[in-house]
């Protein structure tokens, strides 16, 4: 079960440095590589718009 980023993402970059397995890619809306995600939730904890959810 991986986390994913919704359209509420404002591409602020807060989540990317928090990921221990470096599976978040930059873009207009950031993207989490579901195959690499360990479901730790560190990214979701720092997201200012609550755009990161668990599948």
C-alpha positions in Angstrom: 0.0 0.0 0.0 1.6 3.2 -1.1 0.8 6.9 -0.7 -0.2 9.1 -3.6 -0.4 12.8 -4.3 -3.7 14.4 -5.2 -4.5 17.4 -7.3 -4.4 19.5 -4.2 -0.6 19.5 -4.5 0.9 23.0 -4.9 4.4 21.6 -5.7 5.9 23.3 -2.7 8.6 20.6 -2.3 8.0 20.0 1.4 7.5 16.3 1.0 10.5 15.4 -1.2 13.3 15.7 1.4 11.3 13.8 3.9 11.1 10.6 1.8 13.6 8.1 3.2 13.6 6.1 -0.1 13.7 9.1 -2.5 10.6 8.1 -4.4 9.0 11.5 -4.9 9.5 13.2 -8.3 9.1 16.9 -9.0 6.5 18.3 -11.4 3.5 20.6 -11.6 2.1 18.1 -9.2 4.6 15.9 -7.4 4.4 12.1 -8.0 5.2 9.2 -5.7 6.6 6.0 -7.2 4.2 3.5 -5.8 6.6 0.6 -6.3 9.3 2.3 -4.2 7.1 3.8 -1.5 7.5 2.1 1.9 4.2 3.7 3.2 6.0 5.4 6.1 3.8 8.5 5.8 6.6 11.0 6.5 5.7 13.0 3.3 2.0 13.2 4.4 3.0 14.5 7.8 4.6 17.6 6.3 2.3 18.4 3.4 0.7 21.8 4.0 -2.3 21.1 1.8 -3.0 17.5 2.9 -2.5 16.4 -0.7 -0.9 13.1 0.2 -3.1 10.2 1.0 -2.7 6.4 1.5 -4.2 4.1 -1.1 
